[in-house]
Amino acid sequence: MADQALPVLEVRGLETVFRTRGGEIHAVNDVSFHLERGELLGVVGESGSGKSVTMMSLIRLLPAPPADIRKGEVLLNGEDLLKMTPDALRQVRGAKVGFVFQDPMTSLNPVFTIGDQVMEPLRKHMGLSKAEAAVRAAELLELVGISDAKSRLKSYPHQFSGGMRQRVMIAIALACDPDVLIADEPTTALDVTIQAQILELVKELRQKLGMAIIWITHDLGVIAGIADRVLVMYGGQVVEQAPVAELFANPQHPYTRALLQTVPKITGVREARLKVIEGQPPILTAALSACPFRARCEYRHAACDAANPARRAVDGQPVGRGHDVACHWQAPAAQEAVHA
Amino acid sequence: MLTFTLRRLLLAIPTLLLISLVIFLLVDLAPGSPASEIPLTVPPEVRAKILEALGVNEPVHVRYLLWLKQFFWVEPLNGFDAIFGTNYAEGMQRIISYQSRSPVFPLIGERLPQTLTVIGTAYLVGVLIALPIGIYSAYKQYSLFDQFGTMFAMIGFSVPTFFTGTLFIIIFAVGLGWFPTKYDTTLTVTDWESFLKQLRQMAMPVMVLGLANAAAISRYMRSSMLENMGQDYVRTARAKGLDERTVILKHVLRNSLIPVVTVIALGIPSIFGGAIITENLFGVNGIGSALIQAIRGNDLPMVQTLAFIFAILIVMFNLIADLLYGMLDPRIRYD
């Protein structure tokens, strides 16, 4: 067993580019973060900010070509996943790292039964016989709240609703009792009541099973509800990182602050218009030589055009451990910050 | 599934009746009569008697109904008699070929085995070549193998069989002397030696037709594989830690086969139709050449009967393709 004091996952200086006909797209730029045992790390950012690409890079799920992981280390229990042979990596995927994808409607194979698909990782990684795997698969379906699990093993995905299918995906991801569960916007494609159910389910499973979770989302409400710590991503890099309460109380990066302002308040007077962040996230055709957010930033000044800001500590703790931000601008004191 | 099959079979009846009517009338409209085959030295009154005996003087609807009766009742009865040695069909008028003055069905029965062995083998070979090529080309898209497969398909598509056939004859039969130029229909396989001889004489027509068939099917297979390889469930399979073999040959292939199986099933009737050009080129005395001879010889009953048999086969394999589709894709249920 790995050292309990070490983080279960440590990512250092990850860089992923896509080689396209029009040149390279720098999708992930020098991303570093860690994940403690049993911790739930929320990753937020708008579409195109590099959240999903970062997480898929961890277990090299991106099709290569065009994706190319240039640099970095992904240490799972101290072992670098990026240096592993494809065979060794397959022993990690589905066994130590479970992945839940965004769209449950297309993530299951339509021509195989639910049972078959839940049993696959069990048979592959745990060496269970067909009968043993079937028993375990039924237990897993029950665990994720699918009633009458035994007979449901014979159902096909099209006989399940979206919420049910996402439960099945979670069951698959958890089948081999992974150390890390990566959930890539698992509730985005579901309607609100089902979203709430899935969130409750994950909270409950986390208590029962104790795995660490990376939860990618663009929903700040979800983050506030479940995360321990938050990474804010923009332009393929981490722009702010903090424990969840600290982030909401004392956001430092203009992007984080703007994001928080785009959330409608249910109390108080209704504002005339909801705030928006003007403009589009950048398409990164070259390595960053300036702040990626500068074009949309209200605090832009000369330094922003001159250099891409490095992450700096806000609260005196080492970068990555406490609260840090990648910004040239110094945010005013906490009480002036936006609502939490 | 059973009710669906029965319903489709019932629906096939009016379809086939309509097709039979169209075939009968179209062929009947064709100029020429069996009289033109009778030598001019035959006296007119004898000529009139022959025509009367052939039944060509009856009005068209009577001839149509008679043909239907013969096709669906008399001929099956004859077949029954032939198998069980009974004689229920005795004295009933069968469908008679104008050319040979003998019943049409035994003539077809003589021709069909050649066609099925040669064209059937060619189709099978084509499918067996095409599927692996399609699968591997898709898996290694834009690789050297894929480029080669694309070129192979282009050739198979664009070069007509009469050209590849002639080329093969020149190279393999005339030049290298590996295979005979003509197919010997009288050869019967009795021992190892004659089996090898049969294989040798089948080789060229099978290659020519196999190439043409494989070209189309390998393209279908490739594009179907490519379409499915980009699907989300493939990423899920990889995220489970499955090896590439399982991902491609289980998850992707099973989904990709659904449309391809349909295409393959729909192509089967064309085996029975024979490959007219190839059969002629290599002298395979099959259905295709029988049809050509019948058309040339104004043998209307033969043409009508053959055309209608093809129609029945097409309707039947359409149904089979639909049923296969339902078996491969759980989302389709016929209840």
Interface residues (C-beta under 8 A of the other chain):
Chain A: I59 L61 D87 R90 Q91 V92 R93 G94 A95 G98 F99 F101 D103 T106 S107 L108 N109 P110 V111 F112 E120 P121 K124 H125 Y156 H158 M169 I172 A173
Chain B: Q231 D232 Y233 R235 T236 A237 R238 A239 K240 G241 L242 D243 H251 R254 N255 I258 L328 D329 P330 R331
